[in-house]
Amino acid sequence: MRGGLVDASRWVRRWHRLPWPQQPTFAPSLAATVEDQRYAMVFAAGDDWLAALAESRDRLSACVPYSSTESLHMSMDKLALGALATEAGMRAPHTVEATPETLASWEGRAIVKAGSHWLPHAPHSSLRLEAELVADRHEAALRAQVIRSHGAQPLLQEVFDGDLVAVTTLTDASARPIARLQQRALGVWPVPAGVSTRAITVPIDPELATGLDGLLARLQWFGLAQAQFIVRGDQKVLVDLNARYYGSMALAAAAGLNLPALWVSVAHGERIATTPSAALGARYAWLEGDLRRAAHERRGGLVQDLADSVAWASHAGHSISDFRDPLPALRHSAHLTARAMSKVGRRVVR
């Protein structure tokens, strides 16, 4: 979208307007653009764009460095992913479709989410539905109704408490691991079931790596895979799998692992003789989210937690902020300032 963060980057050389991926004109428009500009490789930033790109690959003259369309759809289908994870020896949350019957019998908290974020021919707004933690079946029913009204299948998922841990693996066309790192979130937003606001690289857990390799082999995976787990003691539960660029990928770069560059090399058929390793203890920060988390949790007091957020961010890799490429962060700051002033203005009027 023009006026967003990507086109503010100094690394963007060209910008093309394409239809939304759910529209039938997306594939021919993409194919014409790739042909006209002679692009060699095409990546996608979101699940909807990724699924549409995979389905369009036969029409493109450029390389599309992902698994088969079937594999990608299975990775985005929460029910199918859970079944495959179980086959690979991993634990997955109990997940069922949110029907009147399952809602009536559900006890306690639940994660309510869309069954898949790829809905062909649906309005693009439906793809912005995020998983939400609810307290009981009444809240679950309300959230499920919202998801269903957007054309998606709502699911009820068992809740697990623990640390958010991610294992990121890059595989070649034979699903052979090329590079890997593991990270642990030290803060999330929204609390308690959001995305990482702080994260740090930690040693690879052999059990998680083995299970993920088995899952990727079943999917005949190619490219990037970020698997997210909830870990508490010996309890390790797979909750998500992403094939796209993920929000905290700057942590891999901070740890010395240039995943996009490696991915391009593998997609070009280059053999990586030595598996690169990620430095331990590298830091990641999503400062905006961590400040919101601090205002909510107030670990050791509000002032202390806010100061800790700033201190952590000063020695971390960021998803947006980069001194070598400052305009995306400046534009984002301007958006946040304008939004805050708008809220203040509405309060004054009231």
C-alpha positions in Angstrom: 0.0 0.0 0.0 1.4 3.4 -1.0 2.2 5.5 2.0 3.1 2.5 4.2 6.4 1.6 5.7 7.9 -0.5 2.9 7.9 2.1 0.2 9.6 4.5 2.6 12.7 2.3 2.7 15.8 3.4 0.9 16.2 -0.2 -0.5 12.9 0.0 -2.5 13.7 0.8 -6.1 10.3 0.2 -7.7 6.7 0.2 -6.5 3.8 -1.5 -8.3 0.1 -1.4 -7.6 -1.5 -4.8 -7.7 -5.1 -6.0 -7.0 -5.8 -7.6 -3.6 -4.7 -11.3 -3.7 -8.4 -12.5 -3.4 -9.3 -10.8 -6.7 -9.2 -12.7 -9.9 -7.1 -10.0 -11.6 -4.3 -10.5 -9.1 -2.5 -13.4 -11.0 -2.5 -11.8 -14.5 -1.5 -8.4 -13.0 1.4 -10.0 -11.1 2.5 -12.1 -14.1 2.5 -9.0 -16.3 4.6 -7.0 -13.8 7.1 -9.7 -13.3 7.5 -10.2 -17.1 7.7 -6.4 -17.7 10.3 -5.8 -15.0 12.2 -9.1 -15.5 12.2 -9.9 -11.9 14.1 -13.1 -11.0 12.4 -14.1 -7.7 9.2 -13.1 -5.9 8.5 -13.3 -2.2 5.3 -12.5 -0.2 4.9 -10.7 3.1 1.6 -12.0 4.4 -0.4 -15.2 4.4 -2.9 -14.0 1.9 -0.3 -12.8 -0.5 1.7 -16.0 0.0 -1.2 -18.3 -0.8 -2.2 -16.3 -3.9 1.5 -16.2 -5.0 1.8 -20.0 -4.7 -1.4 -20.5 -6.7 -0.1 -18.1 -9.4 3.4 -19.6 -9.7 2.8 -21.4 -13.0 2.0 -18.1 -14.7 5.2 -16.4 -13.5 8.5 -16.3 -15.3 10.2 -15.7 -12.0 11.2 -18.2 -9.3 8.7 -18.6 -6.4 10.8 -20.1 -3.6 8.2 -21.9 -1.6 6.7 -25.3 -1.1 3.8 -26.6 -3.2 0.5 -24.8 -2.9 -1.0 -27.9 -1.1 1.8 -27.8 1.5 1.3 -24.1 2.1 -2.4 -24.5 2.5 -2.0 -27.3 5.0 0.5 -25.2 7.0 -2.2 -22.4 7.2 -5.0 -24.8 8.1 -4.9 -25.0 11.9 -6.7 -28.4 12.0 -4.5 -30.0 9.4 -1.4 -28.6 11.0 -2.3 -30.0 14.4 -2.9 -33.5 12.9 0.5 -33.4 11.0 2.3 -32.2 14.2 0.9 -35.1 16.1 2.1 -37.5 13.4 5.6 -35.9 13.7 5.6 -36.6 17.4 4.9 -33.1 18.6 2.1 -32.0 20.9 -0.6 -29.7 19.5 -3.5 -28.0 21.3 -6.9 -29.6 21.2 -8.7 -27.7 18.5 -12.3 -28.0 17.2 -14.6 -26.0 15.0 -16.6 -23.4 17.0 -20.1 -24.9 16.4 -23.1 -24.4 18.7 -22.5 -27.9 20.1 -18.8 -27.4 20.9 -19.4 -23.9 22.3 -22.1 -25.3 24.6 -19.8 -28.0 26.0 -16.6 -25.9 26.3 -15.3 -25.2 29.8 -13.0 -22.3 30.8 -10.7 -20.2 28.6 -10.1 -20.7 24.9 -8.1 -19.3 22.0 -10.6 -18.3 19.3 -9.0 -18.0 15.8 -9.8 -18.4 12.1 -9.2 -21.8 10.7 -7.2 -20.3 7.9 -6.0 -16.8 7.0 -6.3 -17.6 3.3 -9.9 -17.2 2.0 -10.1 -17.0 -1.8 -12.5 -14.3 -3.1 -13.2 -13.0 0.4 -12.7 -9.3 1.4 -9.1 -8.6 2.4 -10.3 -7.3 5.8 -11.2 -10.9 6.7 -7.5 -11.8 6.6 -6.7 -9.4 9.5 -8.5 -11.5 12.1 -6.1 -12.4 14.9 -6.3 -15.1 17.5 -7.9 -13.9 20.7 -7.9 -15.3 24.2 -11.4 -15.4 25.8 -12.4 -16.2 29.3 -15.5 -18.4 28.7 -17.9 -19.9 26.2 -20.0 -16.7 26.1 -17.0 -14.6 25.0 -15.9 -17.4 22.6 -19.4 -17.4 20.9 -19.2 -13.6 20.4 -15.7 -13.8 18.9 -16.7 -16.8 16.7 -19.6 -14.9 15.3 -17.3 -12.0 14.3 -14.9 -14.5 12.5 -17.8 -16.2 10.8 -19.3 -12.9 9.6 -16.0 -12.3 7.7 -16.4 -15.6 5.9 -13.9 -17.6 7.9 -14.2 -20.8 9.9 -13.9 -20.1 13.7 -12.0 -22.5 15.8 -11.8 -23.1 19.6 -8.3 -24.0 20.8 -7.0 -25.3 24.1 -5.1 -22.7 26.1 -1.5 -23.4 27.4 0.4 -21.1 29.7 4.2 -20.8 29.4 7.0 -19.1 27.4 6.6 -18.3 23.7 9.5 -20.0 22.0 10.1 -20.0 18.2 12.3 -22.3 16.1 13.1 -20.9 12.7 14.4 -23.3 10.0 15.5 -22.7 6.4 15.3 -25.8 4.2 16.3 -26.6 0.7 14.1 -28.2 -2.0 14.6 -31.6 -0.3 13.4 -30.3 3.0 16.9 -30.6 4.3 17.7 -28.0 7.1 20.2 -25.4 6.0 20.1 -22.9 8.9 18.3 -22.8 12.2 17.9 -20.6 15.3 15.8 -20.6 18.4 14.4 -17.7 20.3 12.5 -17.1 23.5 10.2 -14.2 24.1 10.7 -12.2 27.2 7.6 -10.1 26.7 4.5 -10.3 24.4 1.7 -7.9 23.4 -1.2 -8.2 23.7 -0.7 -9.9 27.0 -0.8 -12.9 27.5 -1.2 -14.4 24.0 0.4 -11.9 21.6 3.6 -11.6 19.6 7.1 -11.0 20.9 8.0 -7.5 22.1 11.4 -8.7 23.4 13.2 -11.9 22.4 16.6 -13.4 22.8 18.4 -16.2 20.9 18.9 -19.4 23.0 20.4 -22.8 22.4 18.5 -25.2 20.0 16.2 -27.6 21.8 17.0 -31.0 20.1 13.4 -32.2 20.8 11.8 -29.2 19.2 14.2 -29.3 16.2 13.6 -33.1 15.6 9.8 -32.7 15.7 9.9 -29.7 13.4 12.1 -31.5 10.9 9.6 -34.4 10.9 6.8 -32.0 10.3 8.6 -30.2 7.5 9.5 -33.5 5.9 5.8 -34.5 5.8 5.0 -31.1 4.2 7.9 -31.5 1.7 8.9 -28.1 2.8 11.0 -25.6 0.9 12.1 -22.2 2.3 11.6 -20.5 5.6 9.6 -22.0 8.4 9.0 -20.3 11.8 7.4 -22.7 14.3 6.0 -21.2 17.5 5.7 -23.2 20.7 4.4 -22.6 24.2 6.9 -24.2 26.5 6.5 -24.8 30.2 8.9 -27.4 31.8 8.6 -30.6 29.8 5.3 -29.4 28.1 6.1 -28.2 24.6 3.1 -27.4 22.4 3.2 -26.3 18.7 0.8 -23.4 18.2 1.7 -21.9 14.8 3.8 -22.3 11.7 4.7 -19.4 9.4 6.1 -19.6 5.9 6.4 -15.9 5.4 8.8 -13.3 6.7 8.0 -13.0 10.4 8.0 -9.9 12.6 11.1 -10.7 14.7 13.3 -11.7 11.8 15.7 -8.9 12.7 16.8 -11.0 15.6 18.3 -13.6 13.1 20.2 -10.8 11.5 21.4 -9.5 14.9 22.6 -13.1 15.6 24.6 -13.1 12.3 22.1 -15.2 10.3 21.0 -13.5 7.1 18.0 -15.6 6.4 16.8 -13.8 3.3 20.2 -13.9 1.6 20.6 -17.6 2.4 17.1 -18.3 1.1 17.9 -16.6 -2.2 21.1 -18.6 -2.5 19.3 -21.9 -1.8 16.5 -21.0 -4.3 19.1 -20.4 -6.9 20.4 -23.9 -6.4 23.5 -23.1 -4.5 24.6 -25.7 -2.1 25.4 -24.5 1.4 28.3 -26.6 2.5 28.5 -25.4 6.1 25.4 -24.8 8.1 25.6 -21.3 9.6 25.0 -20.9 13.3 23.3 -18.0 15.2 25.0 -16.3 18.0 23.4 -16.8 21.4 22.2 -13.9 23.5 21.3 -11.7 20.5 18.4 -9.3 21.3 15.2 -8.2 19.5 12.8 -5.4 20.4 9.5 -4.2 19.2 9.6 -1.0 21.2 6.1 0.2 20.6 4.6 -3.1 21.7 7.0 -3.4 24.7 6.0 0.0 25.9 2.4 -1.0 25.7 3.2 -4.2 27.6 5.1 -2.2 30.2 2.1 0.1 30.7 -0.1 -2.9 31.2 2.2 -5.2 33.3 4.3 -2.6 35.2 7.0 -5.1 36.3 8.6 -3.4 39.3 6.5 -0.3 38.7 5.5 1.7 35.6 8.5 3.9 35.5 10.9 1.0 36.0 9.3 -1.1 33.4 9.2 1.7 30.8 12.9 2.4 31.5 13.7 -1.3 31.1 11.9 -1.3 27.7 14.0 1.6 26.4 17.3 0.1 27.8 16.5 -3.3 26.2 15.7 -1.7 22.9 19.0 0.3 22.8 21.0 -2.9 22.5 18.6 -4.9 20.2 17.7 -5.5 16.6 14.4 -3.9 15.5 11.9 -4.9 12.9 11.4 -1.2 11.7 14.1 1.0 13.3 17.5 1.0 11.5 20.0 3.9 11.4 21.0 2.8 7.9 17.4 3.1 6.8 15.6 5.6 9.0 12.5 6.7 7.0 10.3 3.7 7.8 10.7 4.3 11.5 10.1 8.0 11.1 7.0 7.5 9.1 5.7 5.0 11.6 6.4 7.5 14.4 4.4 10.1 12.5 1.5 7.7 12.1 1.5 6.9 15.9 1.7 10.6 16.8 -1.2 11.4 14.5 -3.3 8.6 15.9 -2.5 9.7 19.5 -3.5 13.3 18.7 -6.7 12.1 17.1 -7.6 10.2 20.3 -6.9 13.3 22.4 -9.0 15.4 20.1 -12.0 13.1 20.4 -11.7 13.0 24.2 -11.6 16.9 24.3 -14.7 17.0 22.1 -16.5 14.6 24.4 
